[in-house]
């Protein structure tokens, strides 16, 4: 169980408050601004 929890956060390694907004964005917004995610 410890390994599973450790692997999860490693997948999206948060750099700070930056990765937070993209996660809340809707699928439409993500597809509408793919360049924004690429830049971040």
Sine and cosine of phi, psi and omega as CSV:
sin_phi,cos_phi,sin_psi,cos_psi,sin_omega,cos_omega
0.00,0.00,-0.63,0.78,-0.01,-1.00
-0.87,0.49,-0.65,0.76,-0.03,-1.00
-0.90,0.44,-0.69,0.73,-0.02,-1.00
-0.86,0.51,-0.71,0.70,-0.02,-1.00
-0.92,0.40,-0.56,0.83,-0.03,-1.00
-0.96,0.29,-0.58,0.82,-0.01,-1.00
-0.95,0.31,-0.57,0.82,-0.03,-1.00
-0.84,0.54,-0.85,0.53,-0.03,-1.00
-0.88,0.48,-0.46,0.89,-0.03,-1.00
-0.94,0.35,-0.39,0.92,-0.04,-1.00
-0.93,0.37,-0.67,0.74,-0.06,-1.00
-0.92,-0.39,0.17,0.99,-0.01,-1.00
0.06,1.00,0.99,-0.14,-0.01,-1.00
-0.93,0.37,0.77,-0.64,0.02,-1.00
-1.00,-0.01,-0.08,1.00,-0.02,-1.00
0.56,-0.83,-0.56,-0.83,0.00,-1.00
-0.96,0.28,-0.14,0.99,-0.03,-1.00
-0.91,0.41,-0.80,0.61,-0.02,-1.00
-0.92,0.38,-0.18,0.98,-0.02,-1.00
-0.94,0.35,-0.82,0.58,-0.03,-1.00
-0.82,0.57,-0.75,0.66,-0.02,-1.00
-0.82,0.57,-0.60,0.80,-0.03,-1.00
-0.91,0.41,-0.56,0.83,-0.04,-1.00
-0.98,0.19,-0.41,0.91,-0.01,-1.00
-0.85,0.53,0.47,-0.88,-0.01,-1.00
-1.00,0.10,0.22,-0.98,-0.02,-1.00
-0.86,0.51,-0.64,0.77,0.01,-1.00
-0.87,0.49,-0.71,0.71,-0.03,-1.00
-0.91,0.41,-0.66,0.75,0.00,-1.00
-0.87,0.49,-0.68,0.73,-0.01,-1.00
-0.96,0.29,-0.52,0.86,-0.03,-1.00
-0.94,0.33,-0.58,0.82,-0.01,-1.00
-0.81,-0.58,0.92,0.38,0.01,-1.00
-0.94,0.35,-0.44,0.90,0.00,-1.00
-0.91,0.41,-0.59,0.81,-0.03,-1.00
-0.88,0.47,-0.72,0.69,0.00,-1.00
-0.91,0.42,-0.61,0.79,-0.02,-1.00
-0.90,0.43,-0.66,0.75,-0.01,-1.00
-0.91,0.42,-0.63,0.77,-0.01,-1.00
-0.98,0.19,0.00,0.00,0.00,0.00
